[in-house]
Amino acid sequence: MLKPSAVLAQPSILPKSFPPAATTISRLPPQKRFIAFPPSASPPKTTPAKPSDAYTILAKQRLNRPVAPHLTIYRPQISWILSGLNRITGSILSGGFYIFGAAYLVSPAFGWHLESASLAEWFGGFGPVTKFVVKVGIAMPFCFHSFNGVRHLVWDTGREFGTKQVIRTGWAVVGLTVVCSGALAYI
């Protein structure tokens, strides 16, 4: 193995003033310059471009660009599926809360009857299967978002971060969601 001092003591391979290529070519006699860069038979032709041509060229280039892969190329994993569902259920719950709250506030002005008694009477007119489906549809986002929120709180303590633990807790959230939403819909 070479010592660093031995490597530094060796003379450099390159000359002290290594000229760039353009300087080297300009030092050549005129006869040799044409050998390196022969003159073209005709000068290049140019046409003036309009501002709209730039957009047309860009549109053609974008058509030839390959399409980037989407989520469909990845194997579905419980971690990113539940992450997306957590965001979706949170949006559904908060959006539903705000929409119903706003409708409840303006209902007297429009003559809508959104009181508890009128909603219970309206819901009582449904058949048993329809009632169960509606209850599950309302309970499932709430149960899932609640249990997945508890899962995130456990992660905040620094536990259950391994791959196997994330998968196990994910399936536990799915199971608890099904049981809880079924139980709430049965009430």
KEKE-3310 file (N, C-alpha, C; in steps of 0.2 Angstrom, whole numbers, plus 5000, padded with zeros to 4 digits):
npx = (5004:5003:5010:5002:5011:5020:5012:5009:5021:5024:5027:5015:5004:4998:5002:5007:5000:4986:4979:4962:4951:4946:4956:4967:4963:4962:4976:4981:4987:4979:4976:4976:4965:4953:4953:4950:4938:4928:4922:4905:4894:4884:4877:4868:4850:4838:4823:4811:4803:4787:4778:4768:4772:4781:4773:4766:4777:4781:4769:4769:4781:4777:4767:4775:4782:4785:4773:4771:4773:4759:4750:4745:4755:4761:4761:4747:4748:4745:4748:4749:4736:4728:4732:4728:4714:4712:4714:4703:4692:4693:4691:4678:4670:4673:4669:4655:4651:4652:4644:4631:4630:4630:4618:4609:4609:4604:4592:4579:4577:4574:4564:4567:4565:4575:4576:4578:4567:4560:4570:4571:4559:4558:4569:4564:4554:4561:4565:4571:4583:4588:4590:4600:4610:4612:4616:4628:4635:4636:4642:4654:4665:4667:4671:4682:4691:4692:4698:4710:4716:4719:4729:4738:4741:4747:4759:4764:4770:4781:4781:4777:4782:4789:4789:4781:4774:4767:4759:4752:4744:4737:4729:4722:4715:4706:4699:4693:4686:4676:4669:4665:4657:4647:4641:4637:4628:4618:4612)
npy = (4994:5011:5025:5040:5051:5047:5047:5060:5065:5062:5067:5077:5070:5078:5092:5108:5119:5116:5117:5122:5114:5123:5133:5126:5121:5134:5137:5129:5128:5136:5126:5114:5116:5114:5101:5095:5101:5101:5113:5115:5110:5118:5133:5132:5131:5142:5146:5159:5158:5157:5163:5154:5142:5137:5131:5121:5113:5109:5102:5091:5085:5081:5071:5061:5057:5045:5037:5039:5026:5021:5019:5006:4998:4993:4981:4978:4983:4981:4992:5004:5004:5005:5018:5026:5024:5029:5043:5045:5041:5050:5062:5060:5059:5072:5080:5076:5080:5094:5097:5092:5100:5113:5112:5110:5122:5131:5126:5130:5142:5138:5129:5116:5100:5095:5090:5079:5071:5071:5066:5053:5048:5048:5039:5027:5023:5015:4999:4983:4978:4989:4998:4992:4992:5006:5010:5003:5009:5022:5019:5012:5021:5029:5019:5013:5025:5029:5017:5016:5028:5026:5016:5024:5033:5023:5021:5034:5032:5025:5012:4996:4997:4989:4979:4967:4970:4981:4976:4967:4975:4982:4973:4970:4982:4982:4970:4974:4985:4979:4971:4981:4990:4982:4978:4991:4994:4984:4988)
npz = (5000:4996:5004:5009:5008:4998:4987:4985:4983:4970:4953:4943:4931:4921:4911:4918:4914:4907:4892:4886:4874:4864:4864:4860:4847:4840:4840:4830:4813:4799:4789:4795:4804:4797:4794:4806:4809:4796:4783:4781:4767:4764:4772:4788:4788:4794:4802:4806:4822:4828:4843:4846:4840:4849:4860:4852:4849:4862:4866:4857:4861:4874:4871:4866:4877:4890:4900:4917:4930:4939:4955:4952:4948:4960:4973:4983:4999:5017:5025:5017:5011:5022:5027:5017:5018:5030:5029:5020:5027:5037:5030:5025:5037:5044:5033:5032:5045:5045:5034:5038:5049:5045:5037:5047:5054:5044:5042:5048:5041:5028:5029:5032:5040:5051:5064:5078:5081:5068:5060:5065:5063:5049:5046:5052:5043:5034:5028:5036:5031:5024:5034:5041:5032:5030:5043:5045:5035:5041:5053:5050:5044:5056:5066:5060:5058:5071:5078:5070:5073:5087:5085:5079:5089:5098:5090:5092:5104:5102:5100:5092:5079:5070:5054:5055:5066:5062:5052:5059:5068:5059:5053:5065:5067:5056:5059:5071:5067:5058:5067:5077:5069:5064:5076:5081:5071:5073:5084)
capx = (5000:5007:5009:5000:5016:5023:5008:5009:5028:5025:5025:5008:5004:4996:5006:5005:4995:4983:4974:4956:4951:4945:4962:4971:4961:4964:4983:4983:4987:4972:4975:4974:4959:4948:4953:4947:4931:4927:4917:4899:4893:4879:4875:4862:4844:4834:4817:4809:4798:4781:4777:4763:4776:4784:4768:4765:4782:4780:4763:4771:4786:4773:4764:4780:4785:4782:4768:4774:4769:4754:4749:4743:4761:4763:4757:4744:4750:4740:4750:4747:4729:4725:4734:4723:4707:4712:4713:4697:4687:4693:4687:4670:4668:4673:4664:4648:4649:4651:4638:4625:4630:4628:4611:4605:4609:4600:4586:4573:4576:4572:4558:4568:4564:4581:4576:4579:4561:4558:4574:4570:4552:4560:4573:4559:4551:4565:4565:4576:4589:4590:4592:4606:4615:4614:4619:4634:4638:4638:4647:4661:4670:4668:4674:4689:4695:4694:4703:4716:4718:4722:4735:4743:4743:4752:4765:4767:4774:4787:4780:4773:4785:4792:4785:4776:4769:4762:4754:4747:4740:4733:4723:4718:4711:4701:4694:4689:4681:4670:4665:4662:4652:4642:4638:4633:4622:4613:4608)
capy = (5000:5017:5030:5046:5056:5045:5049:5067:5067:5060:5073:5076:5067:5083:5098:5113:5123:5111:5122:5120:5112:5128:5136:5121:5122:5140:5137:5125:5132:5135:5120:5108:5117:5112:5094:5094:5104:5103:5117:5112:5112:5124:5135:5129:5135:5144:5149:5162:5154:5161:5161:5148:5136:5134:5127:5116:5108:5106:5097:5085:5082:5078:5065:5056:5056:5039:5038:5037:5021:5023:5014:5000:4993:4991:4976:4982:4982:4984:4998:5010:5004:5008:5025:5030:5024:5033:5049:5045:5041:5057:5067:5058:5061:5079:5083:5075:5084:5101:5098:5092:5106:5119:5111:5110:5129:5135:5122:5134:5147:5135:5125:5109:5097:5091:5089:5072:5067:5070:5061:5046:5045:5046:5033:5022:5021:5010:4991:4981:4978:4996:5001:4989:4995:5013:5010:5001:5014:5027:5017:5009:5026:5031:5014:5013:5030:5028:5012:5018:5034:5023:5013:5030:5035:5018:5023:5040:5030:5022:5005:4993:5000:4984:4977:4962:4973:4986:4972:4964:4980:4984:4968:4971:4988:4979:4966:4978:4989:4975:4969:4987:4993:4977:4979:4997:4993:4979:4991)
capz = (5000:4995:5009:5006:5006:4992:4981:4984:4980:4963:4948:4940:4924:4916:4911:4923:4910:4902:4888:4884:4868:4860:4863:4856:4840:4837:4839:4824:4807:4796:4785:4800:4807:4792:4795:4812:4808:4789:4782:4778:4760:4764:4779:4791:4787:4800:4800:4812:4826:4831:4850:4846:4839:4855:4863:4848:4850:4868:4866:4853:4865:4879:4868:4866:4884:4893:4905:4923:4933:4944:4960:4950:4947:4966:4976:4988:5006:5022:5028:5013:5010:5028:5027:5012:5021:5036:5026:5016:5032:5041:5026:5025:5044:5045:5028:5034:5051:5043:5029:5042:5054:5041:5035:5053:5055:5040:5041:5049:5036:5022:5031:5032:5047:5053:5071:5080:5080:5061:5057:5068:5060:5042:5046:5054:5038:5030:5029:5041:5027:5022:5040:5043:5027:5032:5049:5044:5031:5045:5058:5048:5044:5062:5069:5057:5060:5079:5079:5067:5077:5093:5082:5078:5096:5100:5086:5095:5110:5099:5100:5086:5072:5065:5049:5057:5071:5058:5048:5064:5071:5053:5053:5071:5066:5051:5062:5076:5063:5056:5073:5080:5065:5064:5083:5081:5066:5076:5089)
cpx = (5004:5005:5006:5005:5020:5019:5008:5016:5029:5023:5018:5009:5002:5001:5003:4999:4992:4978:4968:4956:4950:4952:4967:4970:4963:4972:4985:4983:4981:4971:4973:4967:4953:4948:4949:4939:4930:4922:4911:4898:4888:4878:4869:4856:4840:4828:4814:4803:4793:4781:4772:4767:4779:4779:4766:4771:4782:4775:4765:4776:4782:4770:4769:4783:4781:4778:4771:4770:4764:4754:4748:4749:4763:4759:4754:4747:4746:4742:4748:4740:4726:4726:4729:4716:4707:4710:4706:4691:4687:4690:4680:4667:4667:4669:4657:4646:4648:4645:4632:4625:4627:4620:4607:4604:4604:4593:4579:4572:4573:4566:4560:4567:4570:4582:4576:4573:4559:4563:4573:4564:4554:4564:4569:4555:4554:4564:4571:4583:4592:4593:4599:4612:4617:4617:4626:4638:4640:4643:4654:4666:4672:4673:4682:4693:4697:4699:4710:4720:4722:4729:4740:4746:4748:4759:4768:4771:4780:4787:4776:4776:4788:4787:4780:4771:4764:4757:4749:4742:4735:4727:4719:4713:4705:4696:4690:4684:4675:4666:4661:4656:4646:4638:4634:4627:4617:4609:4602)
cpy = (5006:5022:5036:5051:5054:5047:5056:5069:5066:5066:5072:5074:5073:5089:5103:5117:5119:5116:5119:5118:5118:5132:5132:5121:5128:5141:5133:5130:5131:5129:5114:5109:5114:5104:5092:5096:5106:5108:5113:5114:5118:5126:5132:5134:5136:5147:5153:5158:5159:5159:5155:5142:5133:5129:5121:5110:5105:5101:5091:5081:5078:5072:5060:5054:5049:5041:5035:5031:5024:5018:5007:4995:4990:4985:4979:4979:4985:4990:5004:5010:5007:5016:5029:5030:5028:5041:5050:5045:5047:5062:5066:5061:5068:5083:5082:5079:5091:5102:5098:5098:5112:5118:5112:5118:5133:5132:5126:5139:5144:5130:5117:5106:5092:5089:5081:5068:5066:5065:5054:5043:5044:5040:5027:5019:5016:5003:4989:4981:4985:4999:4999:4992:5002:5014:5008:5006:5020:5025:5015:5015:5028:5026:5014:5019:5031:5023:5013:5024:5031:5020:5019:5032:5030:5020:5029:5038:5027:5015:5002:4996:4995:4982:4972:4965:4978:4982:4969:4969:4982:4979:4968:4976:4985:4975:4969:4982:4985:4973:4975:4990:4988:4977:4985:4997:4989:4983:4995)
cpz = (5000:5001:5005:5004:5000:4986:4980:4982:4973:4958:4945:4933:4919:4917:4916:4920:4905:4898:4886:4877:4863:4859:4859:4849:4837:4836:4832:4818:4803:4792:4789:4803:4803:4792:4801:4812:4801:4788:4779:4771:4760:4771:4781:4789:4793:4798:4807:4815:4828:4839:4850:4844:4845:4859:4859:4849:4856:4869:4862:4857:4871:4877:4868:4872:4887:4899:4912:4926:4938:4950:4958:4949:4954:4969:4982:4995:5011:5024:5023:5011:5016:5029:5023:5015:5027:5034:5023:5022:5036:5037:5026:5032:5045:5039:5030:5040:5049:5038:5033:5047:5051:5039:5041:5055:5051:5039:5042:5044:5029:5023:5031:5039:5048:5060:5072:5078:5073:5058:5059:5064:5053:5042:5048:5049:5033:5032:5033:5037:5026:5028:5042:5039:5029:5038:5049:5040:5035:5050:5056:5047:5051:5066:5067:5059:5067:5080:5076:5071:5084:5091:5081:5084:5099:5097:5089:5101:5108:5099:5093:5079:5068:5060:5051:5062:5067:5054:5053:5067:5065:5053:5059:5070:5061:5055:5067:5072:5061:5062:5076:5075:5064:5071:5083:5076:5069:5081:5087)
residu = (MET:LEU:LYS:PRO:SER:ALA:VAL:LEU:ALA:GLN:PRO:SER:ILE:LEU:PRO:LYS:SER:PHE:PRO:PRO:ALA:ALA:THR:THR:ILE:SER:ARG:LEU:PRO:PRO:GLN:LYS:ARG:PHE:ILE:ALA:PHE:PRO:PRO:SER:ALA:SER:PRO:PRO:LYS:THR:THR:PRO:ALA:LYS:PRO:SER:ASP:ALA:TYR:THR:ILE:LEU:ALA:LYS:GLN:ARG:LEU:ASN:ARG:PRO:VAL:ALA:PRO:HIS:LEU:THR:ILE:TYR:ARG:PRO:GLN:ILE:SER:TRP:ILE:LEU:SER:GLY:LEU:ASN:ARG:ILE:THR:GLY:SER:ILE:LEU:SER:GLY:GLY:PHE:TYR:ILE:PHE:GLY:ALA:ALA:TYR:LEU:VAL:SER:PRO:ALA:PHE:GLY:TRP:HIS:LEU:GLU:SER:ALA:SER:LEU:ALA:GLU:TRP:PHE:GLY:GLY:PHE:GLY:PRO:VAL:THR:LYS:PHE:VAL:VAL:LYS:VAL:GLY:ILE:ALA:MET:PRO:PHE:CYS:PHE:HIS:SER:PHE:ASN:GLY:VAL:ARG:HIS:LEU:VAL:TRP:ASP:THR:GLY:ARG:GLU:PHE:GLY:THR:LYS:GLN:VAL:ILE:ARG:THR:GLY:TRP:ALA:VAL:VAL:GLY:LEU:THR:VAL:VAL:CYS:SER:GLY:ALA:LEU:ALA:TYR:ILE)
# end
